[in-house]
Amino acid sequence: MGALDVLTYRPNPSEFAWTFGGAAPIRRLRPETVLELWTEDAFGGKVRGPDDLVSKVVEFPFVNPQTGPFYVEGAEPGDSLALHFVSIEPSRDWAASTTIPLFGSLTTTHTTAGLQEPLPELVWMYEVDAKRRTVTYRAKESGFVVDLPLAPMHGTVGVAPAAFEARSSLVPDAHGGNMDTPEMRAGTTCYLGVNVEGALFSIGDGHCRQGEGESCGVAVEAAMDTVLIVDLIKGVATPWPRLENDDYLMSAGSARPLEDAFRIAQVDLIDWMQAEFGLARLDGYQLLSQASETPVANVVDPNYTCLTKIRKAYLPAVDVYSGAHTRLREMASAYSAERW
């Protein structure tokens, strides 16, 4: 393997993207480029203590700033991007989570109306210890403290939608976006269908950790130092976001109600199994019915997101997307060897 093409980029606040689509690219790159990026947290770094209520320090809609978009040379509609996450590490020793009135899965919201009062707005600050690999939770109304495992991920990964659309960075859909799945972590390859020339992908919304479903709507939000490798798969469409790690294939569906997100993920994984492994649709349906895992990513965003996973061990020995994940893992190892 030859010398790696590495691009290091740290945006200033004026360069953040707030939508997928509708934003000019900030850099151009070739396939097989290693990106060393910094992403700001979902609050723009403005929630730094218990008195920094989101309603006071953040101006809507300037929530969830994205690093990007990046123009990938040669990317055209009908192709797929492969984004392999080499590392995701918090860039600060603190992170924040909150409750936000009219937002979350267990409260009155704009779309789930009720006569009860919204939940109060509170802030929890977390201590982040990268060496110990922990984030420290402290209860606000008692002395309870517990260390939780550090499990960094990106809540938001996406490309520009088709048909000149611009979608808020808070919205997940077929273009990716704010899916909020803990599976978007180091060692994972994310496949996204290209809808416009150059793909125009962005990432952001780093989480030190997040429970499945992101129940209150806010994870342990943090700025991140992230390394990923960008590749292009020509002539292969990806209708919904797909993920691959060493053990699993995964499809992500986003919609409301939640059962429609579930259906999208199931159907897309069945179609993927048919295309890559030659399984008839009903054979795939039967296999998923007995072997799938279905973690809920979020039940709080404008669209909910659900994943369907299946272990590679249960499938024929075929490398999907022409072995992109394996090849990118090898590039990641070469990058790490060069750096360390």
Long-range contacts (C-beta under 8 A, 24 or more apart in sequence): 1-330, 1-331, 1-334, 4-32, 4-34, 4-331, 4-334, 4-335, 4-338, 5-29, 5-30, 5-32, 5-33, 5-34, 6-33, 6-34, 6-35, 6-36, 6-335, 7-33, 7-34, 7-35, 7-36, 8-35, 8-36, 8-37, 9-35, 9-36, 9-37, 9-38, 9-67, 10-37, 10-38, 11-38, 11-40, 11-67, 13-40, 13-44, 13-65, 16-40, 16-44, 16-65, 16-66, 16-67, 17-65, 17-66, 17-67, 17-68, 17-69, 17-169, 17-202, 18-61, 18-62, 18-64, 18-65, 18-66, 18-168, 18-169, 19-166, 19-167, 19-168, 19-169, 20-66, 20-69, 20-158, 20-159, 20-160, 20-161, 20-166, 20-167, 20-169, 20-175, 20-176, 20-177, 20-200, 20-202, 21-160, 21-161, 21-164, 21-165, 21-166, 21-167, 21-175, 21-196, 21-200, 22-160, 22-165, 22-166, 23-68, 23-69, 23-166, 23-200, 23-202, 24-69, 25-68, 25-69, 25-70, 25-71, 25-198, 25-200, 26-68, 26-69, 26-70, 27-70, 27-71, 28-70, 28-71, 28-72, 28-73, 28-198, 29-70, 29-71, 29-72, 29-73, 29-230, 30-72, 30-73, 30-74, 31-72, 31-73, 31-74, 31-230, 31-231, 31-232, 32-229, 32-230, 32-231, 32-331, 33-229, 33-230, 34-86, 34-227, 34-228, 34-229, 34-331, 34-335, 35-70, 35-226, 35-227, 35-228, 35-229, 35-230, 36-225, 36-226, 36-227, 37-67, 37-203, 37-225, 37-226, 37-227, 37-228, 38-67, 38-91, 38-223, 38-224, 38-225, 38-226, 39-65, 39-66, 39-67, 39-154, 39-203, 39-204, 39-205, 39-206, 39-223, 39-224, 39-226, 40-65, 40-67, 40-204, 40-223, 41-95, 41-96, 41-205, 41-206, 41-221, 41-222, 41-223, 42-155, 42-204, 42-205, 42-218, 42-221, 43-96, 43-221, 45-223, 47-96, 47-98, 47-123, 47-221, 48-94, 48-96, 48-125, 49-123, 49-125, 50-122, 50-123, 50-124, 50-125, 50-140, 51-123, 52-96, 52-123, 53-98, 53-121, 53-123, 54-98, 54-100, 54-121, 55-100, 55-101, 55-121, 61-168, 61-170, 63-169, 63-170, 64-156, 64-168, 64-169, 64-170, 64-178, 64-204, 64-205, 65-169, 65-204, 66-156, 66-169, 66-202, 66-203, 66-204, 66-205, 67-202, 67-203, 67-204, 68-200, 68-201, 68-202, 68-203, 69-159, 69-160, 69-200, 69-201, 69-202, 70-199, 70-200, 70-201, 70-202, 70-230, 71-198, 71-199, 71-200, 72-198, 72-199, 72-201, 72-230, 72-232, 73-198, 74-232, 74-234, 75-194, 75-197, 75-198, 75-199, 75-232, 76-194, 76-197, 77-162, 77-194, 77-195, 77-196, 77-197, 78-194, 78-235, 78-237, 79-193, 79-194, 79-199, 79-232, 79-233, 79-234, 79-235, 79-236, 79-237, 80-191, 80-192, 80-193, 80-194, 80-232, 80-233, 80-236, 80-237, 80-238, 80-321, 81-159, 81-191, 81-192, 81-194, 81-199, 81-201, 81-230, 81-231, 81-232, 81-233, 82-189, 82-190, 82-191, 82-230, 82-231, 82-232, 82-233, 82-321, 82-324, 82-325, 82-328, 83-157, 83-189, 83-190, 83-191, 83-192, 83-201, 83-203, 83-228, 83-229, 83-230, 83-231, 84-188, 84-189, 84-190, 84-228, 84-229, 84-231, 84-324, 84-325, 84-328, 84-329, 84-331, 84-332, 85-154, 85-184, 85-185, 85-186, 85-187, 85-188, 85-189, 85-190, 85-226, 85-227, 85-228, 86-186, 86-227, 86-228, 86-229, 86-332, 86-335, 86-336, 87-186, 87-225, 87-226, 87-227, 88-152, 88-153, 88-154, 88-185, 88-186, 88-206, 88-224, 88-225, 88-226, 89-130, 89-152, 89-224, 89-225, 89-226, 90-128, 90-130, 90-150, 90-152, 90-206, 90-208, 90-222, 90-223, 90-224, 90-225, 91-222, 91-223, 91-224, 91-225, 92-128, 92-222, 92-223, 93-127, 93-128, 93-129, 93-130, 94-125, 94-126, 94-127, 94-128, 94-222, 95-125, 95-126, 95-128, 95-135, 95-208, 95-220, 95-221, 95-222, 96-123, 96-124, 96-125, 96-126, 96-220, 96-221, 96-222, 97-123, 97-124, 97-126, 97-216, 97-218, 97-219, 97-220, 97-221, 98-122, 98-123, 98-124, 98-216, 98-218, 99-216, 99-217, 99-218, 100-217, 100-218, 103-217, 103-300, 104-215, 104-216, 104-217, 104-218, 104-300, 105-213, 105-214, 105-215, 105-216, 105-217, 105-299, 105-300, 106-215, 106-216, 111-256, 126-208, 126-220, 128-208, 128-222, 135-208, 135-209, 135-220, 148-209, 149-209, 150-208, 150-209, 151-182, 151-185, 151-208, 151-209, 151-210, 152-185, 152-186, 152-206, 152-207, 152-208, 152-209, 152-222, 152-224, 153-181, 153-182, 153-183, 153-184, 153-185, 153-206, 153-207, 153-209, 153-210, 154-184, 154-185, 154-203, 154-204, 154-205, 154-206, 154-207, 154-224, 154-226, 155-179, 155-180, 155-181, 155-184, 155-204, 155-205, 155-206, 155-207, 155-210, 155-214, 155-219, 156-180, 156-202, 156-203, 156-204, 156-205, 157-184, 157-190, 157-192, 157-201, 157-202, 157-203, 157-241, 158-192, 158-201, 158-202, 158-203, 158-241, 159-192, 159-193, 159-194, 159-195, 159-196, 159-199, 159-200, 159-201, 160-195, 160-196, 160-199, 160-200, 160-201, 161-195, 162-195, 162-196, 168-302, 169-202, 169-204, 169-205, 170-301, 170-302, 171-301, 171-302, 171-303, 172-252, 172-254, 172-298, 172-301, 172-302, 172-303, 172-305, 173-254, 173-303, 174-239, 174-240, 174-241, 174-254, 176-201, 176-241, 176-252, 177-254, 178-205, 178-298, 178-301, 179-241, 179-252, 179-254, 179-297, 179-298, 179-305, 180-205, 180-207, 180-210, 180-214, 180-219, 180-297, 180-298, 180-300, 180-301, 180-305, 181-243, 181-252, 181-295, 181-297, 181-298, 181-305, 181-307, 182-207, 182-209, 182-210, 182-212, 182-295, 182-297, 183-243, 183-245, 183-250, 183-295, 183-297, 183-307, 183-309, 184-243, 187-245, 187-246, 187-329, 188-243, 188-244, 188-245, 189-243, 189-244, 189-245, 189-324, 189-325, 189-328, 190-241, 190-242, 190-243, 191-233, 191-238, 191-241, 191-242, 191-243, 191-244, 191-321, 191-324, 192-238, 192-241, 193-237, 193-238, 193-239, 193-240, 199-232, 201-230, 203-228, 212-295, 212-296, 212-297, 213-296, 213-297, 213-298, 213-299, 213-300, 214-297, 214-298, 214-299, 214-300, 215-299, 215-300, 216-300, 217-300, 217-301, 227-335, 229-328, 229-331, 229-332, 229-335, 231-324, 231-327, 231-328, 233-321, 233-322, 233-324, 236-321, 239-268, 239-271, 240-264, 240-265, 240-268, 242-268, 242-272, 243-307, 244-320, 244-321, 244-324, 244-325, 245-325, 246-312, 246-325, 246-329, 247-311, 247-312, 247-313, 248-293, 248-309, 248-310, 248-311, 248-312, 249-309, 249-310, 249-312, 249-315, 249-320, 250-307, 250-308, 250-309, 250-310, 251-307, 251-308, 252-297, 252-305, 252-306, 252-307, 253-305, 253-306, 253-307, 253-308, 254-301, 254-303, 254-304, 254-305, 254-306, 255-303, 255-304, 256-302, 256-303, 256-304, 257-304, 258-296, 258-299, 258-304, 258-306, 261-303, 261-304, 261-305, 261-306, 262-294, 262-306, 262-308, 264-306, 265-294, 265-306, 265-307, 265-308, 266-292, 266-294, 266-308, 268-308, 269-308, 269-310, 272-320, 273-310, 273-315, 276-318, 276-320, 277-315, 277-316, 277-318, 278-316, 287-314
